[in-house]
Amino acid sequence: MKTVRLMTIDNLTEAHIIKGRLLNEGIDCFLTNENFTNLMPLYNNVLGSGIQIIVNEIDIDKARELLKDKIEPNNTKLVCQNCGSENIGLGLGKRKAFKIFNIIIALLVVFPIGNLKPRYYCKDCKTEIK
């Protein structure tokens, strides 16, 4: 049976609550990246980290309907102020190579660098959205 990622969460407690809600409704699921996110919370959101909730592909629609308030808390679409495009991505923002270099150095010397928050950016014109 094929599995798919339902959502990614930064908070371990919230992830277990959502997992419990899904299991109570008969939707089999499991968590990934749970230990990494718990052991190194300063590195959440760096390079796609976070606790992922995985469900069976046949249950994805039922799970999304159950967790509609968590998955889609608002319906606002981000639009680039520079070019008007809706092709928006989430990444490390400007100076990406410098930030990745700092992450590697911090991991090698076991020194936390703080939480590098991801930034929204336009995939068409590469403008960072504030």
C-alpha positions as CSV (number, residue, x, y, z in Angstrom):
1,M,0.0,0.0,0.0
2,K,1.4,3.4,-1.0
3,T,1.8,6.1,1.7
4,V,1.8,9.9,1.3
5,R,2.7,12.8,3.5
6,L,-0.4,14.5,4.9
7,M,1.3,17.5,6.6
8,T,4.5,18.7,8.4
9,I,4.4,20.0,11.9
10,D,7.1,21.6,14.1
11,N,5.6,20.7,17.5
12,L,5.9,17.1,18.8
13,T,2.8,17.4,21.1
14,E,0.6,18.7,18.3
15,A,1.8,15.9,16.0
16,H,0.8,13.3,18.6
17,I,-2.6,14.9,19.1
18,I,-3.2,14.9,15.3
19,K,-2.0,11.3,15.1
20,G,-4.5,10.4,17.9
21,R,-7.3,12.1,16.1
22,L,-6.5,10.2,12.9
23,L,-6.2,6.8,14.7
24,N,-9.6,7.4,16.5
25,E,-11.2,7.8,13.1
26,G,-9.7,4.5,11.9
27,I,-7.1,6.2,9.7
28,D,-3.7,4.4,10.0
29,C,-0.8,6.8,10.2
30,F,2.7,7.2,11.6
31,L,5.2,10.0,12.3
32,T,8.6,10.5,10.7
33,N,11.5,12.9,11.7
34,E,10.1,12.8,15.2
35,N,13.4,12.2,17.0
36,F,15.5,14.6,14.9
37,T,13.0,17.4,15.5
38,N,12.8,16.6,19.2
39,L,16.6,16.4,19.7
40,M,17.5,19.4,17.6
41,P,14.6,21.9,17.8
42,L,16.8,24.8,16.7
43,Y,17.2,23.1,13.3
44,N,13.4,22.9,12.7
45,N,12.4,24.3,9.3
46,V,16.0,24.0,8.0
47,L,16.2,22.0,4.8
48,G,12.7,20.7,5.0
49,S,12.9,19.3,8.6
50,G,9.8,18.9,10.8
51,I,7.6,16.0,12.0
52,Q,5.8,14.5,9.0
53,I,2.5,12.7,9.4
54,I,2.2,9.9,6.9
55,V,-1.1,8.2,5.9
56,N,-2.2,5.6,3.4
57,E,-2.9,7.0,0.0
58,I,-6.5,5.7,0.1
59,D,-7.2,7.6,3.4
60,I,-5.7,10.9,2.3
61,D,-9.1,12.6,1.4
62,K,-10.7,11.4,4.7
63,A,-7.7,12.7,6.7
64,R,-7.7,16.1,5.0
65,E,-11.4,16.4,5.6
66,L,-10.9,15.6,9.3
67,L,-8.0,18.0,9.7
68,K,-9.3,20.8,7.4
69,D,-8.9,23.3,10.2
70,K,-5.2,22.4,10.6
71,I,-4.3,22.0,6.9
72,E,-6.0,25.1,5.6
73,P,-6.4,27.6,8.5
74,N,-6.8,30.5,6.0
75,N,-7.4,30.7,2.3
76,T,-5.2,33.7,1.6
77,K,-2.9,33.3,-1.4
78,L,0.5,34.8,-1.5
79,V,1.3,36.9,-4.5
80,C,4.6,38.4,-5.4
81,Q,4.7,42.2,-5.0
82,N,7.3,42.5,-7.7
83,C,5.8,40.6,-10.7
84,G,2.3,39.5,-9.4
85,S,3.0,35.8,-9.8
86,E,1.3,33.2,-7.6
87,N,4.2,30.8,-8.1
88,I,5.5,31.1,-4.5
89,G,8.0,28.7,-2.8
90,L,9.4,28.3,0.7
91,G,13.1,28.2,1.2
92,L,16.1,29.8,3.0
93,G,15.7,33.1,1.2
94,K,18.6,35.3,0.3
95,R,22.2,34.2,0.8
96,K,21.1,30.6,0.7
97,A,24.7,29.3,0.1
98,F,26.0,31.3,3.2
99,K,23.2,29.8,5.4
100,I,23.8,26.3,4.2
101,F,27.6,26.8,4.9
102,N,26.8,28.0,8.4
103,I,24.5,25.0,9.0
104,I,27.3,22.6,8.0
105,I,29.8,24.3,10.2
106,A,27.4,24.3,13.1
107,L,26.8,20.6,12.7
108,L,30.5,19.8,12.5
109,V,31.4,21.8,15.7
110,V,28.1,20.9,17.5
111,F,27.3,24.5,18.0
112,P,23.7,25.6,17.6
113,I,23.2,28.5,15.2
114,G,19.7,29.3,16.1
115,N,16.5,28.8,14.2
116,L,16.9,29.7,10.5
117,K,13.3,30.5,9.6
118,P,12.3,29.7,6.0
119,R,11.2,32.6,3.8
120,Y,8.6,32.8,1.0
121,Y,10.1,33.7,-2.4
122,C,8.8,34.1,-5.9
123,K,10.0,31.3,-8.1
124,D,9.7,33.4,-11.2
125,C,11.6,36.6,-10.3
126,K,13.4,35.3,-7.1
127,T,12.1,38.1,-5.0
128,E,11.8,37.4,-1.2
129,I,8.3,38.0,0.1
130,K,8.0,39.7,3.5
